[in-house]
């Protein structure tokens, strides 16, 4: 989830979306600490959405390889992640804590 070549491409694409520096995670505690923290550029809500979408899609591609011997290119998977995050933000647009998330995600 953190360091396979496929996951590294997805994490790299995600890092480019954040205005903050996103570390390269080498272990779970680092990831959990980053996910639960906030900054002006990336709230913990946005970080959690991104981590959830990344993990789900990495897991889905892993299963796709195991069961179908097929792999979707990571750039195509990131487009799916991007759409998922945008849809999630849009679904919560009227909740106060989700204001400005779209602007933070769509640089």
Biopython code that builds the backbone (N, CA, C, O; Angstrom):
import numpy as np
from Bio.PDB.StructureBuilder import StructureBuilder

atoms = [
    (1, "UNK", "N", (0.810, -1.207, 0.000)),
    (1, "UNK", "CA", (0.000, 0.000, 0.000)),
    (1, "UNK", "C", (0.853, 1.271, 0.000)),
    (1, "UNK", "O", (0.402, 2.334, -0.426)),
    (2, "UNK", "N", (2.070, 1.147, 0.476)),
    (2, "UNK", "CA", (2.899, 2.339, 0.583)),
    (2, "UNK", "C", (4.060, 2.373, -0.406)),
    (2, "UNK", "O", (4.457, 3.451, -0.849)),
    (3, "UNK", "N", (4.608, 1.216, -0.758)),
    (3, "UNK", "CA", (5.875, 1.280, -1.484)),
    (3, "UNK", "C", (5.985, 0.422, -2.740)),
    (3, "UNK", "O", (7.051, 0.406, -3.355)),
    (4, "UNK", "N", (4.949, -0.283, -3.149)),
    (4, "UNK", "CA", (5.075, -1.014, -4.415)),
    (4, "UNK", "C", (5.119, 0.010, -5.550)),
    (4, "UNK", "O", (4.617, 1.121, -5.384)),
    (5, "UNK", "N", (5.702, -0.334, -6.688)),
    (5, "UNK", "CA", (5.814, 0.639, -7.791)),
    (5, "UNK", "C", (4.470, 1.233, -8.225)),
    (5, "UNK", "O", (4.392, 2.422, -8.534)),
    (6, "UNK", "N", (3.427, 0.423, -8.250)),
    (6, "UNK", "CA", (2.107, 0.919, -8.642)),
    (6, "UNK", "C", (1.613, 1.967, -7.645)),
    (6, "UNK", "O", (1.142, 3.035, -8.036)),
    (7, "UNK", "N", (1.724, 1.652, -6.362)),
    (7, "UNK", "CA", (1.291, 2.576, -5.317)),
    (7, "UNK", "C", (2.128, 3.852, -5.335)),
    (7, "UNK", "O", (1.607, 4.941, -5.094)),
    (8, "UNK", "N", (3.405, 3.723, -5.616)),
    (8, "UNK", "CA", (4.277, 4.902, -5.650)),
    (8, "UNK", "C", (3.832, 5.904, -6.707)),
    (8, "UNK", "O", (3.912, 7.112, -6.482)),
    (9, "UNK", "N", (3.368, 5.425, -7.850)),
    (9, "UNK", "CA", (2.864, 6.332, -8.899)),
    (9, "UNK", "C", (1.617, 7.054, -8.397)),
    (9, "UNK", "O", (1.481, 8.263, -8.588)),
    (10, "UNK", "N", (0.706, 6.318, -7.756)),
    (10, "UNK", "CA", (-0.525, 6.935, -7.243)),
    (10, "UNK", "C", (-0.218, 7.944, -6.141)),
    (10, "UNK", "O", (-0.806, 9.025, -6.115)),
    (11, "UNK", "N", (0.685, 7.609, -5.238)),
    (11, "UNK", "CA", (1.073, 8.550, -4.191)),
    (11, "UNK", "C", (1.728, 9.784, -4.798)),
    (11, "UNK", "O", (1.480, 10.900, -4.343)),
    (12, "UNK", "N", (2.552, 9.599, -5.808)),
    (12, "UNK", "CA", (3.208, 10.730, -6.462)),
    (12, "UNK", "C", (2.183, 11.676, -7.085)),
    (12, "UNK", "O", (2.292, 12.894, -6.942)),
    (13, "UNK", "N", (1.197, 11.120, -7.772)),
    (13, "UNK", "CA", (0.136, 11.949, -8.362)),
    (13, "UNK", "C", (-0.637, 12.689, -7.268)),
    (13, "UNK", "O", (-0.991, 13.856, -7.441)),
    (14, "UNK", "N", (-0.894, 12.026, -6.160)),
    (14, "UNK", "CA", (-1.613, 12.664, -5.048)),
    (14, "UNK", "C", (-0.795, 13.786, -4.441)),
    (14, "UNK", "O", (-1.335, 14.842, -4.110)),
    (15, "UNK", "N", (0.495, 13.570, -4.292)),
    (15, "UNK", "CA", (1.371, 14.608, -3.728)),
    (15, "UNK", "C", (1.330, 15.881, -4.560)),
    (15, "UNK", "O", (1.383, 16.988, -4.025)),
    (16, "UNK", "N", (1.236, 15.712, -5.871)),
    (16, "UNK", "CA", (1.199, 16.886, -6.754)),
    (16, "UNK", "C", (-0.062, 17.710, -6.542)),
    (16, "UNK", "O", (-0.060, 18.906, -6.834)),
    (17, "UNK", "N", (-1.131, 17.114, -6.047)),
    (17, "UNK", "CA", (-2.390, 17.817, -5.828)),
    (17, "UNK", "C", (-2.402, 18.660, -4.558)),
    (17, "UNK", "O", (-3.131, 19.648, -4.477)),
    (18, "UNK", "N", (-1.611, 18.282, -3.580)),
    (18, "UNK", "CA", (-1.589, 19.010, -2.315)),
    (18, "UNK", "C", (-0.625, 20.188, -2.401)),
    (18, "UNK", "O", (0.451, 20.086, -2.991)),
    (19, "UNK", "N", (-1.024, 21.296, -1.810)),
    (19, "UNK", "CA", (-0.122, 22.454, -1.766)),
    (19, "UNK", "C", (0.923, 22.279, -0.677)),
    (19, "UNK", "O", (1.978, 22.913, -0.711)),
    (20, "UNK", "N", (0.632, 21.426, 0.278)),
    (20, "UNK", "CA", (1.582, 21.094, 1.333)),
    (20, "UNK", "C", (2.563, 20.038, 0.847)),
    (20, "UNK", "O", (2.335, 19.363, -0.157)),
    (21, "UNK", "N", (3.648, 19.915, 1.575)),
    (21, "UNK", "CA", (4.568, 18.830, 1.310)),
    (21, "UNK", "C", (3.992, 17.561, 1.909)),
    (21, "UNK", "O", (3.658, 17.514, 3.092)),
    (22, "UNK", "N", (3.881, 16.551, 1.096)),
    (22, "UNK", "CA", (3.407, 15.250, 1.555)),
    (22, "UNK", "C", (4.626, 14.347, 1.623)),
    (22, "UNK", "O", (5.297, 14.131, 0.613)),
    (23, "UNK", "N", (4.918, 13.815, 2.808)),
    (23, "UNK", "CA", (6.113, 12.975, 2.924)),
    (23, "UNK", "C", (5.961, 11.658, 2.179)),
    (23, "UNK", "O", (4.855, 11.239, 1.837)),
    (24, "UNK", "N", (7.084, 11.026, 1.940)),
    (24, "UNK", "CA", (7.075, 9.656, 1.433)),
    (24, "UNK", "C", (6.973, 8.772, 2.657)),
    (24, "UNK", "O", (7.863, 8.767, 3.506)),
    (25, "UNK", "N", (5.895, 8.030, 2.746)),
    (25, "UNK", "CA", (5.641, 7.233, 3.943)),
    (25, "UNK", "C", (6.407, 5.918, 3.879)),
    (25, "UNK", "O", (6.380, 5.214, 2.869)),
    (26, "UNK", "N", (7.085, 5.604, 4.971)),
    (26, "UNK", "CA", (7.826, 4.345, 5.036)),
    (26, "UNK", "C", (7.185, 3.359, 6.001)),
    (26, "UNK", "O", (7.537, 2.179, 6.024)),
    (27, "UNK", "N", (6.233, 3.856, 6.803)),
    (27, "UNK", "CA", (5.542, 2.954, 7.732)),
    (27, "UNK", "C", (4.154, 3.507, 8.045)),
    (27, "UNK", "O", (3.844, 4.665, 7.767)),
    (28, "UNK", "N", (3.328, 2.636, 8.636)),
    (28, "UNK", "CA", (1.940, 3.002, 8.939)),
    (28, "UNK", "C", (1.807, 4.141, 9.942)),
    (28, "UNK", "O", (0.977, 5.026, 9.733)),
    (29, "UNK", "N", (2.593, 4.160, 11.029)),
    (29, "UNK", "CA", (2.434, 5.274, 11.982)),
    (29, "UNK", "C", (2.648, 6.648, 11.347)),
    (29, "UNK", "O", (1.952, 7.602, 11.695)),
    (30, "UNK", "N", (3.603, 6.759, 10.419)),
    (30, "UNK", "CA", (3.816, 8.036, 9.728)),
    (30, "UNK", "C", (2.574, 8.429, 8.925)),
    (30, "UNK", "O", (2.153, 9.586, 8.935)),
    (31, "UNK", "N", (2.008, 7.462, 8.244)),
    (31, "UNK", "CA", (0.810, 7.724, 7.441)),
    (31, "UNK", "C", (-0.361, 8.130, 8.323)),
    (31, "UNK", "O", (-1.066, 9.088, 8.009)),
    (32, "UNK", "N", (-0.574, 7.421, 9.411)),
    (32, "UNK", "CA", (-1.687, 7.729, 10.316)),
    (32, "UNK", "C", (-1.518, 9.123, 10.909)),
    (32, "UNK", "O", (-2.481, 9.885, 10.993)),
    (33, "UNK", "N", (-0.309, 9.456, 11.317)),
    (33, "UNK", "CA", (-0.044, 10.784, 11.889)),
    (33, "UNK", "C", (-0.320, 11.877, 10.858)),
    (33, "UNK", "O", (-0.961, 12.877, 11.180)),
    (34, "UNK", "N", (0.150, 11.701, 9.631)),
    (34, "UNK", "CA", (-0.086, 12.694, 8.584)),
    (34, "UNK", "C", (-1.576, 12.811, 8.266)),
    (34, "UNK", "O", (-2.093, 13.917, 8.107)),
    (35, "UNK", "N", (-2.262, 11.677, 8.175)),
    (35, "UNK", "CA", (-3.676, 11.670, 7.820)),
    (35, "UNK", "C", (-4.518, 12.385, 8.859)),
    (35, "UNK", "O", (-5.476, 13.074, 8.510)),
    (36, "UNK", "N", (-4.178, 12.235, 10.122)),
    (36, "UNK", "CA", (-4.986, 12.825, 11.189)),
    (36, "UNK", "C", (-4.641, 14.283, 11.468)),
    (36, "UNK", "O", (-5.352, 14.946, 12.223)),
    (37, "UNK", "N", (-3.573, 14.794, 10.880)),
    (37, "UNK", "CA", (-3.208, 16.189, 11.101)),
    (37, "UNK", "C", (-3.836, 17.072, 10.017)),
    (37, "UNK", "O", (-4.327, 16.574, 9.003)),
    (38, "UNK", "N", (-3.812, 18.368, 10.244)),
    (38, "UNK", "CA", (-4.364, 19.331, 9.288)),
    (38, "UNK", "C", (-3.368, 20.449, 9.041)),
    (38, "UNK", "O", (-2.464, 20.699, 9.839)),
    (39, "UNK", "N", (-3.561, 21.105, 7.923)),
    (39, "UNK", "CA", (-2.816, 22.328, 7.624)),
    (39, "UNK", "C", (-3.763, 23.244, 6.866)),
    (39, "UNK", "O", (-4.883, 22.850, 6.540)),
    (40, "UNK", "N", (-3.325, 24.450, 6.586)),
    (40, "UNK", "CA", (-4.169, 25.373, 5.825)),
    (40, "UNK", "C", (-4.460, 24.850, 4.429)),
    (40, "UNK", "O", (-5.537, 25.096, 3.887)),
    (41, "UNK", "N", (-3.521, 24.139, 3.847)),
    (41, "UNK", "CA", (-3.681, 23.662, 2.475)),
    (41, "UNK", "C", (-4.394, 22.318, 2.384)),
    (41, "UNK", "O", (-4.999, 22.010, 1.357)),
    (42, "UNK", "N", (-4.333, 21.520, 3.435)),
    (42, "UNK", "CA", (-4.938, 20.180, 3.360)),
    (42, "UNK", "C", (-5.494, 19.781, 4.724)),
    (42, "UNK", "O", (-4.746, 19.440, 5.640)),
    (43, "UNK", "N", (-6.807, 19.831, 4.838)),
    (43, "UNK", "CA", (-7.439, 19.449, 6.099)),
    (43, "UNK", "C", (-7.356, 17.935, 6.288)),
    (43, "UNK", "O", (-7.093, 17.189, 5.344)),
    (44, "UNK", "N", (-7.581, 17.504, 7.510)),
    (44, "UNK", "CA", (-7.564, 16.067, 7.787)),
    (44, "UNK", "C", (-8.687, 15.360, 7.029)),
    (44, "UNK", "O", (-8.547, 14.188, 6.681)),
    (45, "UNK", "N", (-9.795, 16.050, 6.768)),
    (45, "UNK", "CA", (-10.898, 15.445, 6.007)),
    (45, "UNK", "C", (-10.453, 15.126, 4.574)),
    (45, "UNK", "O", (-10.727, 14.045, 4.054)),
    (46, "UNK", "N", (-9.774, 16.074, 3.956)),
    (46, "UNK", "CA", (-9.291, 15.849, 2.601)),
    (46, "UNK", "C", (-8.222, 14.760, 2.589)),
    (46, "UNK", "O", (-8.223, 13.896, 1.713)),
    (47, "UNK", "N", (-7.324, 14.800, 3.545)),
    (47, "UNK", "CA", (-6.285, 13.772, 3.625)),
    (47, "UNK", "C", (-6.908, 12.392, 3.784)),
    (47, "UNK", "O", (-6.469, 11.435, 3.145)),
    (48, "UNK", "N", (-7.926, 12.283, 4.630)),
    (48, "UNK", "CA", (-8.577, 10.994, 4.842)),
    (48, "UNK", "C", (-9.264, 10.511, 3.568)),
    (48, "UNK", "O", (-9.212, 9.322, 3.253)),
    (49, "UNK", "N", (-9.904, 11.413, 2.835)),
    (49, "UNK", "CA", (-10.544, 11.030, 1.575)),
    (49, "UNK", "C", (-9.515, 10.482, 0.585)),
    (49, "UNK", "O", (-9.749, 9.473, -0.080)),
    (50, "UNK", "N", (-8.391, 11.157, 0.502)),
    (50, "UNK", "CA", (-7.353, 10.744, -0.439)),
    (50, "UNK", "C", (-6.776, 9.386, -0.045)),
    (50, "UNK", "O", (-6.628, 8.505, -0.892)),
    (51, "UNK", "N", (-6.455, 9.217, 1.217)),
    (51, "UNK", "CA", (-5.899, 7.941, 1.679)),
    (51, "UNK", "C", (-6.887, 6.809, 1.446)),
    (51, "UNK", "O", (-6.501, 5.736, 0.983)),
    (52, "UNK", "N", (-8.149, 7.036, 1.761)),
    (52, "UNK", "CA", (-9.168, 6.005, 1.560)),
    (52, "UNK", "C", (-9.278, 5.644, 0.082)),
    (52, "UNK", "O", (-9.330, 4.463, -0.263)),
    (53, "UNK", "N", (-9.314, 6.634, -0.783)),
    (53, "UNK", "CA", (-9.444, 6.373, -2.222)),
    (53, "UNK", "C", (-8.208, 5.649, -2.761)),
    (53, "UNK", "O", (-8.325, 4.747, -3.589)),
    (54, "UNK", "N", (-7.038, 6.043, -2.293)),
    (54, "UNK", "CA", (-5.813, 5.374, -2.735)),
    (54, "UNK", "C", (-5.802, 3.911, -2.302)),
    (54, "UNK", "O", (-5.537, 3.023, -3.112)),
    (55, "UNK", "N", (-6.087, 3.664, -1.041)),
    (55, "UNK", "CA", (-6.050, 2.286, -0.543)),
    (55, "UNK", "C", (-7.069, 1.406, -1.251)),
    (55, "UNK", "O", (-6.763, 0.274, -1.627)),
    (56, "UNK", "N", (-8.265, 1.917, -1.433)),
    (56, "UNK", "CA", (-9.294, 1.134, -2.105)),
    (56, "UNK", "C", (-8.857, 0.764, -3.526)),
    (56, "UNK", "O", (-9.002, -0.384, -3.946)),
    (57, "UNK", "N", (-8.329, 1.733, -4.251)),
    (57, "UNK", "CA", (-7.939, 1.482, -5.636)),
    (57, "UNK", "C", (-6.691, 0.619, -5.752)),
    (57, "UNK", "O", (-6.582, -0.169, -6.691)),
    (58, "UNK", "N", (-5.759, 0.744, -4.834)),
    (58, "UNK", "CA", (-4.590, -0.145, -4.830)),
    (58, "UNK", "C", (-5.039, -1.575, -4.556)),
    (58, "UNK", "O", (-4.589, -2.509, -5.219)),
    (59, "UNK", "N", (-5.926, -1.745, -3.579)),
    (59, "UNK", "CA", (-6.458, -3.067, -3.254)),
    (59, "UNK", "C", (-7.207, -3.649, -4.452)),
    (59, "UNK", "O", (-7.059, -4.829, -4.769)),
    (60, "UNK", "N", (-8.015, -2.814, -5.119)),
    (60, "UNK", "CA", (-8.786, -3.258, -6.278)),
    (60, "UNK", "C", (-7.862, -3.716, -7.417)),
    (60, "UNK", "O", (-8.133, -4.723, -8.071)),
    (61, "UNK", "N", (-6.786, -2.984, -7.647)),
    (61, "UNK", "CA", (-5.852, -3.365, -8.701)),
    (61, "UNK", "C", (-5.064, -4.623, -8.332)),
    (61, "UNK", "O", (-4.738, -5.436, -9.197)),
    (62, "UNK", "N", (-4.767, -4.774, -7.063)),
    (62, "UNK", "CA", (-4.111, -6.000, -6.601)),
    (62, "UNK", "C", (-4.991, -7.208, -6.917)),
    (62, "UNK", "O", (-4.519, -8.208, -7.458)),
    (63, "UNK", "N", (-6.269, -7.104, -6.573)),
    (63, "UNK", "CA", (-7.195, -8.198, -6.849)),
    (63, "UNK", "C", (-7.373, -8.415, -8.353)),
    (63, "UNK", "O", (-7.502, -9.554, -8.803)),
    (64, "UNK", "N", (-7.380, -7.358, -9.109)),
    (64, "UNK", "CA", (-7.489, -7.468, -10.558)),
    (64, "UNK", "C", (-6.309, -8.260, -11.125)),
    (64, "UNK", "O", (-6.480, -9.085, -12.023)),
    (65, "UNK", "N", (-5.123, -8.004, -10.598)),
    (65, "UNK", "CA", (-3.940, -8.755, -11.041)),
    (65, "UNK", "C", (-4.030, -10.220, -10.627)),
    (65, "UNK", "O", (-3.745, -11.110, -11.428)),
    (66, "UNK", "N", (-4.419, -10.469, -9.401)),
    (66, "UNK", "CA", (-4.487, -11.847, -8.904)),
    (66, "UNK", "C", (-5.537, -12.686, -9.620)),
    (66, "UNK", "O", (-5.284, -13.846, -9.946)),
    (67, "UNK", "N", (-6.695, -12.122, -9.863)),
    (67, "UNK", "CA", (-7.811, -12.895, -10.387)),
    (67, "UNK", "C", (-7.971, -12.819, -11.903)),
    (67, "UNK", "O", (-8.479, -13.757, -12.517)),
    (68, "UNK", "N", (-7.544, -11.716, -12.509)),
    (68, "UNK", "CA", (-7.749, -11.523, -13.950)),
    (68, "UNK", "C", (-6.449, -11.375, -14.732)),
    (68, "UNK", "O", (-6.469, -11.304, -15.961)),
    (69, "UNK", "N", (-5.327, -11.330, -14.034)),
    (69, "UNK", "CA", (-4.020, -11.110, -14.667)),
    (69, "UNK", "C", (-4.043, -9.884, -15.576)),
    (69, "UNK", "O", (-3.455, -9.883, -16.658)),
    (70, "UNK", "N", (-4.730, -8.845, -15.119)),
    (70, "UNK", "CA", (-4.832, -7.596, -15.873)),
    (70, "UNK", "C", (-4.555, -6.430, -14.923)),
    (70, "UNK", "O", (-4.910, -6.466, -13.745)),
    (71, "UNK", "N", (-3.926, -5.418, -15.457)),
    (71, "UNK", "CA", (-3.600, -4.248, -14.642)),
    (71, "UNK", "C", (-3.968, -2.985, -15.402)),
    (71, "UNK", "O", (-3.548, -2.784, -16.541)),
    (72, "UNK", "N", (-4.749, -2.147, -14.763)),
    (72, "UNK", "CA", (-5.099, -0.843, -15.325)),
    (72, "UNK", "C", (-3.901, 0.078, -15.083)),
    (72, "UNK", "O", (-3.338, 0.057, -13.989)),
    (73, "UNK", "N", (-3.496, 0.880, -16.061)),
    (73, "UNK", "CA", (-2.370, 1.788, -15.848)),
    (73, "UNK", "C", (-2.634, 2.721, -14.658)),
    (73, "UNK", "O", (-3.766, 3.161, -14.454)),
    (74, "UNK", "N", (-1.592, 3.020, -13.877)),
    (74, "UNK", "CA", (-1.800, 3.866, -12.695)),
    (74, "UNK", "C", (-2.362, 5.251, -13.014)),
    (74, "UNK", "O", (-3.082, 5.824, -12.196)),
    (75, "UNK", "N", (-2.048, 5.789, -14.175)),
    (75, "UNK", "CA", (-2.611, 7.107, -14.525)),
    (75, "UNK", "C", (-4.125, 7.023, -14.696)),
    (75, "UNK", "O", (-4.843, 7.949, -14.319)),
    (76, "UNK", "N", (-4.610, 5.926, -15.259)),
    (76, "UNK", "CA", (-6.058, 5.732, -15.395)),
    (76, "UNK", "C", (-6.692, 5.530, -14.025)),
    (76, "UNK", "O", (-7.788, 6.029, -13.766)),
    (77, "UNK", "N", (-6.020, 4.812, -13.162)),
    (77, "UNK", "CA", (-6.522, 4.617, -11.801)),
    (77, "UNK", "C", (-6.569, 5.937, -11.063)),
    (77, "UNK", "O", (-7.509, 6.189, -10.309)),
    (78, "UNK", "N", (-5.564, 6.793, -11.266)),
    (78, "UNK", "CA", (-5.591, 8.082, -10.576)),
    (78, "UNK", "C", (-6.738, 8.949, -11.070)),
    (78, "UNK", "O", (-7.317, 9.699, -10.284)),
    (79, "UNK", "N", (-7.074, 8.869, -12.327)),
    (79, "UNK", "CA", (-8.246, 9.619, -12.817)),
    (79, "UNK", "C", (-9.506, 9.157, -12.090)),
    (79, "UNK", "O", (-10.367, 9.970, -11.755)),
    (80, "UNK", "N", (-9.611, 7.855, -11.848)),
    (80, "UNK", "CA", (-10.747, 7.321, -11.094)),
    (80, "UNK", "C", (-10.724, 7.831, -9.645)),
    (80, "UNK", "O", (-11.765, 8.185, -9.092)),
    (81, "UNK", "N", (-9.555, 7.864, -9.049)),
    (81, "UNK", "CA", (-9.409, 8.390, -7.688)),
    (81, "UNK", "C", (-9.820, 9.855, -7.650)),
    (81, "UNK", "O", (-10.548, 10.282, -6.754)),
    (82, "UNK", "N", (-9.354, 10.612, -8.619)),
    (82, "UNK", "CA", (-9.677, 12.031, -8.708)),
    (82, "UNK", "C", (-11.189, 12.243, -8.794)),
    (82, "UNK", "O", (-11.743, 13.085, -8.087)),
    (83, "UNK", "N", (-11.850, 11.481, -9.657)),
    (83, "UNK", "CA", (-13.313, 11.596, -9.785)),
    (83, "UNK", "C", (-14.008, 11.219, -8.480)),
    (83, "UNK", "O", (-14.990, 11.852, -8.093)),
    (84, "UNK", "N", (-13.506, 10.198, -7.806)),
    (84, "UNK", "CA", (-14.092, 9.769, -6.536)),
    (84, "UNK", "C", (-13.985, 10.880, -5.484)),
    (84, "UNK", "O", (-14.951, 11.159, -4.773)),
    (85, "UNK", "N", (-12.839, 11.495, -5.391)),
    (85, "UNK", "CA", (-12.637, 12.560, -4.401)),
    (85, "UNK", "C", (-13.518, 13.758, -4.730)),
    (85, "UNK", "O", (-14.141, 14.328, -3.834)),
    (86, "UNK", "N", (-13.580, 14.145, -5.987)),
    (86, "UNK", "CA", (-14.430, 15.273, -6.391)),
    (86, "UNK", "C", (-15.893, 14.970, -6.076)),
    (86, "UNK", "O", (-16.606, 15.836, -5.569)),
    (87, "UNK", "N", (-16.344, 13.766, -6.367)),
    (87, "UNK", "CA", (-17.728, 13.380, -6.067)),
    (87, "UNK", "C", (-17.996, 13.393, -4.568)),
    (87, "UNK", "O", (-19.059, 13.829, -4.128)),
    (88, "UNK", "N", (-17.033, 12.916, -3.784)),
    (88, "UNK", "CA", (-17.194, 12.910, -2.325)),
    (88, "UNK", "C", (-17.287, 14.325, -1.778)),
    (88, "UNK", "O", (-18.126, 14.612, -0.924)),
    (89, "UNK", "N", (-16.440, 15.197, -2.261)),
    (89, "UNK", "CA", (-16.473, 16.596, -1.808)),
    (89, "UNK", "C", (-17.811, 17.221, -2.200)),
    (89, "UNK", "O", (-18.442, 17.913, -1.401)),
    (90, "UNK", "N", (-18.229, 16.972, -3.418)),
    (90, "UNK", "CA", (-19.489, 17.542, -3.883)),
    (90, "UNK", "C", (-20.672, 17.045, -3.043)),
    (90, "UNK", "O", (-21.601, 17.805, -2.769)),
    (91, "UNK", "N", (-20.639, 15.789, -2.640)),
    (91, "UNK", "CA", (-21.726, 15.213, -1.840)),
    (91, "UNK", "C", (-21.845, 15.886, -0.476)),
    (91, "UNK", "O", (-22.937, 15.958, 0.088)),
    (92, "UNK", "N", (-20.737, 16.374, 0.053)),
    (92, "UNK", "CA", (-20.732, 16.995, 1.378)),
    (92, "UNK", "C", (-20.628, 18.514, 1.314)),
    (92, "UNK", "O", (-20.282, 19.152, 2.308)),
    (93, "UNK", "N", (-20.922, 19.096, 0.161)),
    (93, "UNK", "CA", (-20.681, 20.527, -0.051)),
    (93, "UNK", "C", (-21.423, 21.447, 0.913)),
    (93, "UNK", "O", (-20.968, 22.568, 1.142)),
    (94, "UNK", "N", (-22.535, 21.023, 1.481)),
    (94, "UNK", "CA", (-23.317, 21.901, 2.355)),
    (94, "UNK", "C", (-22.894, 21.805, 3.817)),
    (94, "UNK", "O", (-23.391, 22.559, 4.653)),
    (95, "UNK", "N", (-21.996, 20.899, 4.129)),
    (95, "UNK", "CA", (-21.515, 20.792, 5.499)),
    (95, "UNK", "C", (-20.368, 21.764, 5.700)),
    (95, "UNK", "O", (-19.451, 21.831, 4.882)),
    (96, "UNK", "N", (-20.420, 22.502, 6.769)),
    (96, "UNK", "CA", (-19.460, 23.571, 7.004)),
    (96, "UNK", "C", (-18.009, 23.093, 6.971)),
    (96, "UNK", "O", (-17.144, 23.761, 6.405)),
    (97, "UNK", "N", (-17.747, 21.935, 7.581)),
    (97, "UNK", "CA", (-16.358, 21.480, 7.654)),
    (97, "UNK", "C", (-15.790, 21.061, 6.296)),
    (97, "UNK", "O", (-14.585, 20.841, 6.172)),
    (98, "UNK", "N", (-16.646, 20.950, 5.280)),
    (98, "UNK", "CA", (-16.183, 20.558, 3.961)),
    (98, "UNK", "C", (-16.076, 21.733, 2.994)),
    (98, "UNK", "O", (-15.795, 21.541, 1.811)),
    (99, "UNK", "N", (-16.299, 22.953, 3.494)),
    (99, "UNK", "CA", (-16.180, 24.119, 2.621)),
    (99, "UNK", "C", (-14.728, 24.276, 2.188)),
    (99, "UNK", "O", (-13.805, 24.010, 2.959)),
    (100, "UNK", "N", (-14.547, 24.693, 0.996)),
    (100, "UNK", "CA", (-13.237, 24.942, 0.387)),
    (100, "UNK", "C", (-12.420, 23.688, 0.089)),
    (100, "UNK", "O", (-11.285, 23.808, -0.373)),
    (101, "UNK", "N", (-12.949, 22.498, 0.334)),
    (101, "UNK", "CA", (-12.186, 21.295, 0.007)),
    (101, "UNK", "C", (-11.965, 21.167, -1.494)),
    (101, "UNK", "O", (-10.901, 20.734, -1.935)),
    (102, "UNK", "N", (-12.968, 21.544, -2.272)),
    (102, "UNK", "CA", (-12.829, 21.433, -3.726)),
    (102, "UNK", "C", (-11.694, 22.316, -4.209)),
    (102, "UNK", "O", (-10.889, 21.890, -5.036)),
    (103, "UNK", "N", (-11.618, 23.523, -3.713)),
    (103, "UNK", "CA", (-10.544, 24.427, -4.110)),
    (103, "UNK", "C", (-9.179, 23.893, -3.663)),
    (103, "UNK", "O", (-8.173, 24.090, -4.345)),
    (104, "UNK", "N", (-9.157, 23.227, -2.533)),
    (104, "UNK", "CA", (-7.896, 22.659, -2.042)),
    (104, "UNK", "C", (-7.460, 21.455, -2.873)),
    (104, "UNK", "O", (-6.266, 21.219, -3.055)),
    (105, "UNK", "N", (-8.428, 20.697, -3.374)),
    (105, "UNK", "CA", (-8.072, 19.524, -4.179)),
    (105, "UNK", "C", (-7.770, 19.896, -5.631)),
    (105, "UNK", "O", (-6.833, 19.366, -6.228)),
    (106, "UNK", "N", (-8.565, 20.806, -6.198)),
    (106, "UNK", "CA", (-8.374, 21.210, -7.595)),
    (106, "UNK", "C", (-7.468, 22.422, -7.646)),
    (106, "UNK", "O", (-7.955, 23.553, -7.652)),
    (107, "UNK", "N", (-6.231, 22.224, -7.679)),
    (107, "UNK", "CA", (-5.243, 23.315, -7.645)),
    (107, "UNK", "C", (-5.352, 24.184, -8.860)),
    (107, "UNK", "O", (-4.601, 25.149, -8.998)),
]
sb = StructureBuilder()
sb.init_structure("model")
sb.init_model(0)
sb.init_chain("A")
sb.init_seg("    ")
for serial, (resi, resn, name, xyz) in enumerate(atoms, 1):
    if name == "N":
        sb.init_residue(resn, " ", resi, " ")
    sb.init_atom(name, np.array(xyz, "f"), 0.0, 1.0, " ", f" {name:<3s}", serial, name[0])
structure = sb.get_structure()
